[in-house]
């Protein structure tokens, strides 16, 4: 079963952390990734740039409209994700609980099963 474990960040929360806390989070992600690789559960992982560097692309009246900044007015943004292949939803939740962000007030980790990939319905 494939799951997307996404990390939602609040830039204000991250900025309020000490350098030591940020370093510990980074090290925790490193250990987490190594464990996923060793067990063959990791498909891929990606971290995203700050939302201030994003652009929004729309088509309105047949014309492209590209604007700077994040799409939503929100305090939380998608910061990155782990794409994993595990035996069950329970295992995906168990993994999500190991992500350092899950222990930081104001950050969030979401677990969602993949419904289909490459046009094939997932079991």
MOGI-V661194 format. One record per residue. N is the residue number from 1. RES is the residue in three letters. SS is DSSP state (H for helix, E for strand, C for the rest). OMEGA is omega in degrees with one decimal (999 if undefined). D_FIRST is the distance of its C-alpha to the first C-alpha in Angstrom with 2 decimals. Layout:
n = (N,N)
res = (RES,RES)
ss = (SS,SS)
omega = (OMEGA,OMEGA)
d_first = (D_FIRST,D_FIRST)
This chain:
n = (1,2,3,4,5,6,7,8,9,10,11,12,13,14,15,16,17,18,19,20,21,22,23,24,25,26,27,28,29,30,31,32,33,34,35,36,37,38,39,40,41,42,43,44,45,46,47,48,49,50,51,52,53,54,55,56,57,58,59,60,61,62,63,64,65,66,67,68,69,70,71,72,73,74,75,76,77,78,79,80,81,82,83,84,85,86,87,88,89,90,91,92,93,94,95,96,97,98,99,100,101,102,103,104,105,106,107,108,109,110,111,112,113,114,115,116,117,118,119,120,121,122,123)
res = (UNK,UNK,UNK,UNK,UNK,UNK,UNK,UNK,UNK,UNK,UNK,UNK,UNK,UNK,UNK,UNK,UNK,UNK,UNK,UNK,UNK,UNK,UNK,UNK,UNK,UNK,UNK,UNK,UNK,UNK,UNK,UNK,UNK,UNK,UNK,UNK,UNK,UNK,UNK,UNK,UNK,UNK,UNK,UNK,UNK,UNK,UNK,UNK,UNK,UNK,UNK,UNK,UNK,UNK,UNK,UNK,UNK,UNK,UNK,UNK,UNK,UNK,UNK,UNK,UNK,UNK,UNK,UNK,UNK,UNK,UNK,UNK,UNK,UNK,UNK,UNK,UNK,UNK,UNK,UNK,UNK,UNK,UNK,UNK,UNK,UNK,UNK,UNK,UNK,UNK,UNK,UNK,UNK,UNK,UNK,UNK,UNK,UNK,UNK,UNK,UNK,UNK,UNK,UNK,UNK,UNK,UNK,UNK,UNK,UNK,UNK,UNK,UNK,UNK,UNK,UNK,UNK,UNK,UNK,UNK,UNK,UNK,UNK)
ss = (C,E,E,E,E,E,E,E,E,C,H,H,H,H,H,H,C,C,H,H,H,H,H,H,H,H,H,H,H,H,H,H,H,H,H,H,H,H,H,C,C,E,E,E,E,E,E,C,C,C,H,H,H,C,E,E,E,E,E,E,C,C,E,E,E,E,E,E,C,C,C,C,C,C,C,C,E,E,E,E,E,E,E,E,E,C,C,C,H,H,H,H,H,H,H,H,C,C,C,H,H,H,H,C,C,C,C,E,E,E,E,E,E,C,C,E,E,C,C,E,E,C,C)
omega = (-179.7,179.8,170.5,175.6,-174.1,-179.9,-179.8,-174.3,171.5,-177.1,179.2,178.5,179.7,-179.7,-178.7,179.5,175.3,177.0,178.1,178.9,178.4,178.4,179.4,177.7,179.1,178.4,177.7,176.6,178.5,178.5,-179.7,179.9,179.5,177.9,178.1,179.9,-178.8,-178.7,179.8,-177.8,-176.3,171.2,175.7,173.7,179.5,171.8,-176.7,176.9,178.0,-177.9,178.6,179.2,-179.0,169.4,177.4,-178.2,178.6,170.0,-179.7,-177.1,177.8,-178.0,177.2,175.9,179.8,-179.9,178.2,170.9,-177.2,-177.6,-174.8,169.6,-174.2,176.0,-177.7,-179.1,174.4,-177.3,-179.9,-177.6,167.8,175.4,-172.2,175.4,-174.9,-175.6,-173.7,174.3,179.4,178.6,178.3,177.8,177.2,177.9,-178.3,179.2,179.6,-178.9,-175.9,-178.8,-177.3,-177.9,-177.1,178.1,179.0,174.1,-177.6,176.8,-177.8,178.3,178.1,178.3,175.8,-179.7,172.8,179.3,-179.4,177.0,-179.0,178.4,178.9,179.4,999)
d_first = (0.00,3.77,6.64,10.32,12.59,15.99,19.38,22.24,25.64,29.16,31.59,34.34,32.39,31.65,35.31,36.49,34.79,37.00,36.58,35.74,32.92,31.48,31.79,30.01,27.04,26.90,27.21,24.47,22.06,23.32,22.64,19.14,18.31,19.99,18.03,14.64,16.26,17.79,14.66,12.88,10.15,11.83,11.44,14.38,16.40,19.40,22.22,24.32,28.12,30.01,29.96,33.71,33.08,30.96,32.44,31.79,32.13,33.29,35.34,38.19,40.80,39.58,40.15,37.72,37.81,36.45,36.95,36.36,34.24,31.11,30.34,30.46,33.10,30.92,31.12,27.43,25.62,22.30,23.06,20.00,16.29,13.67,10.66,8.20,5.43,5.37,5.76,6.32,7.87,10.89,9.92,9.16,12.52,14.13,13.55,14.86,17.85,18.72,19.25,23.05,23.17,21.93,25.29,27.47,29.09,28.73,25.44,22.08,18.39,15.94,12.22,10.71,7.44,7.75,9.63,10.60,11.35,14.56,15.54,12.86,11.20,7.42,6.95)
